[in-house]
Amino acid sequence: MAKATKAVLEGGPEDLPERIVPLTPPGPDIKIPFRGGYEHFKETDRQRDTKEGELPVYEWWERTEVPG
């Protein structure tokens, strides 16, 4: 089976514009810039069937603010 190049995001802000995002290695986390900060998502063991195929699920776990 080929390695996924995209992931499904669960949780975090309801108005996050994209829920299927590119995976950018390295690391098991995804950091999404949003509203002057970053939403952080951690890898899970789950997969979800989407219109783009079966993709790994990443869950929201924290937000960090950009200083300034």
C-alpha positions as CSV (number, residue, x, y, z in Angstrom):
1,M,0.0,0.0,0.0
2,A,1.3,3.5,-0.9
3,K,2.1,6.0,1.8
4,A,-0.7,8.7,2.1
5,T,0.2,12.1,0.8
6,K,-2.9,13.8,2.5
7,A,-4.7,13.5,5.8
8,V,-8.1,14.2,7.3
9,L,-8.2,16.7,10.2
10,E,-10.6,16.2,13.1
11,G,-11.5,18.7,15.8
12,G,-10.1,22.3,16.2
13,P,-12.0,25.4,15.0
14,E,-15.3,24.6,13.2
15,D,-14.5,27.2,10.5
16,L,-11.1,25.8,9.6
17,P,-11.2,26.1,5.8
18,E,-9.8,22.7,4.8
19,R,-10.3,19.3,6.4
20,I,-8.2,17.3,3.9
21,V,-4.7,18.7,3.8
22,P,-1.3,17.6,2.4
23,L,1.1,15.7,4.7
24,T,4.4,17.5,5.0
25,P,7.1,15.3,6.5
26,P,8.9,15.0,8.8
27,G,7.1,14.1,12.0
28,P,3.8,12.8,13.2
29,D,2.2,16.2,13.6
30,I,0.5,18.7,11.3
31,K,0.7,22.5,12.0
32,I,-1.9,24.6,10.2
33,P,-1.6,28.4,10.1
34,F,-5.0,30.0,11.1
35,R,-6.1,33.3,12.5
36,G,-2.7,34.6,13.7
37,G,-1.6,31.3,15.2
38,Y,-1.2,27.6,14.5
39,E,-3.6,24.7,15.0
40,H,-1.8,21.5,15.8
41,F,-3.0,18.0,14.9
42,K,-1.5,14.7,16.0
43,E,-1.5,11.5,14.1
44,T,-3.9,8.7,15.1
45,D,-4.1,5.0,14.3
46,R,-7.4,5.6,12.5
47,Q,-8.2,5.9,8.7
48,R,-11.3,7.5,7.1
49,D,-12.8,6.8,3.7
50,T,-13.0,10.1,1.8
51,K,-13.7,11.2,-1.8
52,E,-9.9,11.2,-2.2
53,G,-9.6,7.6,-0.9
54,E,-8.7,6.2,2.5
55,L,-6.7,8.7,4.4
56,P,-5.1,8.8,7.9
57,V,-6.9,10.8,10.6
58,Y,-5.1,13.5,12.6
59,E,-6.8,15.0,15.7
60,W,-6.5,18.5,17.0
61,W,-4.6,18.8,20.2
62,E,-3.6,22.5,20.7
63,R,-3.3,26.0,19.4
64,T,-0.3,28.2,19.6
65,E,-0.2,32.0,19.0
66,V,2.3,33.8,16.8
67,P,4.1,36.4,18.8
68,G,3.5,39.9,17.6
